[in-house]
Structure formats: C-alpha cells, structure tokens
Amino acid sequence: MFRTIKLKLPYDRSFIETAKQFRETTQIFLDYGFKNKIFNKPNQ
C-alpha cells in the first residue's frame, strides 16, 4: 500500500535551484550506470 502526502511549499528560489542541480546530478549517475551496465544487484 502506497500513501501520498501532498504539501504546498513556499516558493524559495534557492530551494528550486538546489532541486534542479540534484536532478541533473542524479541523471548523470543514472546515465553512467545504464551505459556501463552497473546495477544494484549481487553478481551471480
């Protein structure tokens, strides 16, 4: 069962920029892992 909590955050420019940087950085790591076939699973 999943539950979702919706919150309305006040607009904060520094928070928006931090979230954008986090998204871009995460995408770099995801692209690298996909390209190099690196997964979070034990080797068999």
C-alpha positions in Angstrom: 0.0 0.0 0.0 1.4 3.4 -1.0 0.4 6.6 0.7 1.0 10.0 -0.7 1.3 13.2 1.3 0.9 16.4 -0.6 2.5 19.5 0.8 2.4 23.0 -0.5 5.9 24.5 -0.1 6.5 28.2 -0.1 8.4 29.4 -3.2 12.1 29.6 -2.5 14.5 30.3 -5.3 17.4 28.7 -3.6 15.4 25.5 -3.0 14.3 25.4 -6.6 17.9 25.7 -7.8 19.1 23.0 -5.4 16.4 20.7 -6.6 17.4 21.3 -10.3 21.1 20.7 -9.5 20.2 17.5 -7.7 18.1 16.3 -10.6 20.9 17.0 -13.1 23.5 15.3 -11.0 21.3 12.2 -10.4 20.7 12.0 -14.2 24.5 11.9 -14.8 24.9 9.0 -12.4 21.9 7.1 -13.9 23.2 7.6 -17.4 26.7 6.4 -16.4 25.2 3.3 -14.7 23.0 2.4 -17.6 25.8 2.9 -20.2 28.2 0.7 -18.2 25.5 -1.8 -17.2 26.1 -1.2 -13.5 23.1 -2.3 -11.4 22.4 -2.6 -7.6 22.2 -6.4 -7.5 24.6 -9.2 -6.4 26.6 -10.9 -9.1 25.7 -14.5 -9.8 
